[in-house]
Amino acid sequence: VEVEALVIQGPMLATVLSQVKKLEASVLVLSQSKPSPFCCFLRSRGEVLAEECISRAECLTLAVRRQSKGVGGYLVSTRWQKNFWLLA
């Protein structure tokens, strides 16, 4: 598996989407933090970025976050499935 890492400054969403297109990425994986307790009022920038990338990127996009400490596993979101629980 070939993996590349880049550090580029600019507006987050536009920069990520332009690099996905430029690099012809087949998969984009984004890490998400646990939602804020105030999530019904405010969403974090990371949550918004992940949702926008999922809906607008030209490649398969996965947003992954760790499930609660007591439960284990990961929650994975894609364009077709939100918060799919993956025990890994």
Backbone torsions as a table, in degrees:
resi	resn	phi	psi	omega
1	VAL	NA	127.5	178.1
2	GLU	-93.7	129.8	-178.1
3	VAL	-128.2	139.5	175.6
4	GLU	-125.2	145.8	174.6
5	ALA	-124.3	134.7	179.7
6	LEU	-129.9	148.1	171.6
7	VAL	-122.1	113.4	-177.3
8	ILE	-134.7	136.4	178.0
9	GLN	-94.0	146.9	177.8
10	GLY	152.8	-179.4	176.6
11	PRO	-60.2	130.4	-170.2
12	MET	-55.4	-58.3	-173.7
13	LEU	-62.7	-49.8	-178.7
14	ALA	-61.4	-39.7	-179.3
15	THR	-67.1	-46.0	179.7
16	VAL	-61.7	-48.5	-178.0
17	LEU	-63.9	-38.8	179.4
18	SER	-68.5	-36.4	178.8
19	GLN	-71.3	-36.1	175.7
20	VAL	-59.1	-45.2	-179.6
21	LYS	-68.1	-46.5	-177.7
22	LYS	-61.5	-43.0	-177.0
23	LEU	-86.0	-3.9	-177.7
24	GLU	52.4	47.8	-179.0
25	ALA	-65.7	142.5	177.3
26	SER	-96.4	-24.7	179.0
27	VAL	-142.2	136.5	174.1
28	LEU	-120.5	123.4	180.0
29	VAL	-115.0	124.8	-179.5
30	LEU	-117.0	138.6	176.1
31	SER	-90.3	138.3	177.2
32	GLN	-120.2	146.6	173.9
33	SER	-92.2	167.8	178.8
34	LYS	-62.8	137.8	-179.6
35	PRO	-60.4	149.6	178.0
36	SER	-67.2	150.3	175.0
37	PRO	-62.0	-18.9	179.2
38	PHE	-96.8	22.4	-173.2
39	CYS	-60.4	-24.4	178.2
40	CYS	-72.0	-18.2	179.3
41	PHE	-104.7	-42.9	-176.0
42	LEU	-133.1	136.6	173.8
43	ARG	-106.2	144.3	-179.5
44	SER	-72.4	160.5	178.3
45	ARG	-60.8	-35.9	179.4
46	GLY	-65.2	-39.5	177.9
47	GLU	-64.8	-43.7	179.8
48	VAL	-64.6	-44.4	179.3
49	LEU	-59.5	-47.5	-179.0
50	ALA	-60.7	-46.2	-179.7
51	GLU	-63.0	-42.1	179.3
52	GLU	-67.2	-41.1	177.9
53	CYS	-63.9	-41.8	178.7
54	ILE	-59.2	-43.5	-175.5
55	SER	-81.7	-24.8	-172.3
56	ARG	-112.6	-18.4	-177.7
57	ALA	-69.2	148.1	-177.9
58	GLU	-82.6	-2.0	-179.3
59	CYS	-121.2	172.6	175.1
60	LEU	-62.2	127.2	-179.0
61	THR	-122.5	129.4	179.0
62	LEU	-118.0	128.9	171.8
63	ALA	-108.0	123.0	-172.9
64	VAL	-121.9	134.6	172.2
65	ARG	-141.7	151.0	-178.6
66	ARG	-70.9	137.4	176.5
67	GLN	-71.8	169.2	179.3
68	SER	-51.4	151.3	-177.2
69	LYS	-55.8	-42.7	-176.7
70	GLY	-73.5	-22.5	-174.3
71	VAL	-93.2	-43.9	-177.8
72	GLY	83.7	169.2	-179.6
73	GLY	85.5	-169.5	-176.2
74	TYR	-134.9	152.1	171.9
75	LEU	-103.4	125.0	-177.2
76	VAL	-117.1	131.8	176.3
77	SER	-119.0	138.7	175.2
78	THR	-133.3	-175.3	177.8
79	ARG	-63.3	-30.6	-173.8
80	TRP	-100.6	-20.2	-175.4
81	GLN	-139.6	129.7	178.3
82	LYS	-105.5	135.5	175.5
83	ASN	50.6	50.0	175.0
84	PHE	-76.6	127.6	-176.8
85	TRP	-83.8	125.2	179.7
86	LEU	-119.9	117.2	177.4
87	LEU	-90.2	112.6	-177.8
88	ALA	-135.3	NA	NA
